[in-house]
Amino acid sequence: KRIENSSNRQVTYSKRRNGILKKAKEISVLCDARVSVIIFATSGKMHEFSSAPLVDILDQYHKLTGRRLWDAKHENLDNEINRVKKDNDNMQIELRHLKGEDISSLNYRALMILEDALENGLTSIRDKQNEFMRMMRKKTQSMEQEQEQLNCQLRQLEIASMNRNMGEIGEVFEQRENHEYQMPFAFRVQPMQPNLQERF
């Protein structure tokens, strides 16, 4: 009957579990049997041993007993997984072919199809490169036009600044021309010799 003491029950579970898994390994090796053991503890922890892939053992069980351990939904899911795996394998093979690997087994028709695929890929790549180059040229032209406009604006500012400076210089000259020139000192003519008439 069930062991009431939880500590004793856990110790017994560990010992018996290890013993069962050990015996399963032994019978699979000694007798070349296909064995699969799955054990769930009360805590939900799982322990397992399988001498062959578990799916293969379950498939053989289904065939021999006629029992289905899962419903059609799970079987469809398993089929979908297998289909995705197969598609992935095929894509890996195609990728190797596109890289030029493992093509010795291909026949002439397959090689022609591969060549067409590569040429189509190259055409798409070249079209994309040309589109990129057109965009870059357009951007460069736009930047050159913008630079030219900025240079034109700069020249106009420089000319306006020079005209303003020339106007100020002209005003200074006009003021000097219009201003009456006055001698800072008054000059008097002094005779170098005394007046001779006064002597007589």
C-alpha positions in Angstrom: 0.0 0.0 0.0 1.0 3.6 -0.3 3.7 4.8 2.1 2.2 7.4 4.3 5.4 9.0 5.5 6.4 11.5 2.8 10.2 11.3 3.5 10.2 7.5 3.3 8.0 7.7 0.2 10.4 10.0 -1.5 13.4 7.8 -0.6 11.6 4.7 -1.9 10.6 6.5 -5.1 14.2 7.5 -5.8 15.6 4.0 -5.2 12.9 2.2 -7.2 13.0 4.7 -10.0 16.8 4.3 -10.4 16.3 0.6 -10.3 13.7 0.5 -13.0 15.7 2.8 -15.3 18.8 0.7 -14.7 16.9 -2.5 -15.6 15.5 -0.8 -18.7 19.1 0.0 -19.9 20.3 -3.5 -19.1 17.5 -5.3 -21.0 18.0 -2.9 -24.0 21.7 -3.7 -24.1 21.7 -7.4 -23.2 18.7 -8.4 -25.2 18.9 -5.8 -28.0 15.3 -4.8 -27.1 13.7 -1.5 -27.9 12.7 -0.1 -24.5 11.1 3.2 -23.4 10.3 4.2 -19.8 8.7 7.4 -18.7 8.2 8.1 -15.0 6.4 11.2 -13.4 6.9 12.0 -9.8 4.1 13.4 -7.6 5.8 16.8 -8.0 5.4 16.5 -11.8 9.1 16.0 -12.5 9.7 13.6 -15.4 12.4 10.9 -15.7 12.8 8.9 -18.8 14.9 6.4 -20.7 14.5 5.4 -24.3 16.8 3.1 -26.2 15.4 4.4 -29.6 13.6 7.5 -30.6 10.4 7.6 -28.6 8.3 8.5 -31.7 9.5 5.4 -33.5 8.6 3.2 -30.5 5.1 4.8 -30.2 4.5 4.4 -34.0 5.4 0.7 -33.6 3.0 0.5 -30.6 0.2 2.0 -32.7 0.7 -0.4 -35.5 0.8 -3.5 -33.2 -2.0 -2.6 -30.8 -4.2 -0.4 -33.0 -4.5 2.1 -30.2 -4.0 5.7 -30.7 -2.3 7.5 -27.9 -3.2 11.0 -29.3 -6.1 12.3 -31.3 -6.2 13.4 -34.9 -5.4 17.0 -34.0 -2.0 16.0 -32.6 -1.4 13.7 -35.5 -2.1 16.5 -37.9 0.3 18.7 -36.0 3.0 16.0 -36.2 2.4 15.7 -39.9 2.7 19.5 -40.2 6.0 19.4 -38.3 7.3 16.7 -40.6 6.2 18.7 -43.7 8.0 21.8 -42.4 11.1 19.8 -41.7 11.0 18.4 -45.2 10.5 21.8 -46.7 13.4 23.1 -44.7 15.7 20.3 -45.9 14.7 21.0 -49.5 15.4 24.7 -49.1 18.8 23.9 -47.6 19.6 21.7 -50.7 18.4 24.5 -53.0 20.6 27.0 -51.2 23.6 24.8 -51.5 22.9 24.5 -55.3 22.6 28.2 -55.6 26.1 28.5 -54.0 27.4 26.0 -56.6 27.7 23.2 -54.1 26.5 19.6 -54.6 25.6 20.1 -58.2 27.4 17.0 -59.6 24.2 15.0 -59.1 22.0 17.4 -61.1 20.9 16.5 -64.6 21.0 18.9 -67.6 17.4 20.2 -67.1 18.0 20.9 -63.4 21.2 22.8 -64.2 19.3 24.9 -66.8 16.6 25.7 -64.2 19.3 26.6 -61.7 21.1 28.8 -64.3 17.8 30.6 -65.1 17.2 31.2 -61.4 20.7 32.7 -60.9 20.3 34.9 -64.0 17.0 36.2 -62.7 18.6 36.9 -59.4 21.5 38.7 -61.0 19.0 40.8 -63.1 17.1 41.8 -59.9 20.4 42.7 -58.2 21.6 44.8 -61.1 18.2 46.6 -61.3 18.4 47.4 -57.6 22.0 48.6 -58.0 21.0 50.8 -60.9 18.0 52.2 -58.9 20.4 53.0 -56.0 22.9 54.7 -58.4 20.1 56.8 -59.9 19.0 57.9 -56.4 22.6 58.7 -55.5 23.1 60.8 -58.7 19.8 62.6 -58.1 20.8 63.4 -54.6 24.3 64.6 -55.7 22.7 66.9 -58.4 20.3 68.3 -55.8 23.2 69.0 -53.4 25.2 70.6 -56.2 22.2 72.9 -57.1 21.8 73.8 -53.5 25.6 74.6 -53.3 25.3 76.7 -56.4 22.4 78.7 -54.9 24.3 79.2 -51.7 27.3 80.5 -53.6 25.1 82.9 -55.6 23.6 84.2 -52.5 27.0 84.7 -51.0 28.2 86.6 -54.0 25.2 88.9 -53.9 25.8 89.6 -50.2 29.5 90.4 -51.0 28.5 92.8 -53.8 25.9 94.5 -51.6 28.5 94.9 -48.9 31.0 96.4 -51.4 28.3 98.8 -52.8 27.5 99.9 -49.3 31.2 100.6 -48.5 31.7 102.5 -51.7 28.7 104.7 -51.0 30.1 105.6 -47.6 33.4 106.5 -49.2 31.7 108.7 -51.8 29.8 110.6 -49.1 33.0 111.4 -47.3 34.6 112.8 -50.6 31.4 114.8 -51.3 31.5 116.3 -47.8 35.2 117.3 -48.3 34.6 118.9 -51.7 31.6 120.9 -50.5 33.4 122.2 -47.3 35.0 125.7 -47.8 38.7 125.6 -47.3 39.9 128.2 -44.8 43.5 129.1 -44.1 44.3 128.5 -40.5 46.6 131.5 -40.3 46.3 135.0 -41.7 49.4 136.1 -43.7 50.5 139.8 -43.7 53.1 141.1 -46.0 55.9 142.8 -44.1 58.5 144.9 -46.0 62.0 143.6 -45.7 63.4 147.1 -45.5 62.1 150.1 -43.8 60.2 152.5 -46.0 62.8 154.8 -47.7 60.3 157.7 -48.2 60.1 158.3 -44.5 63.8 159.0 -44.4 63.6 161.9 -46.7 
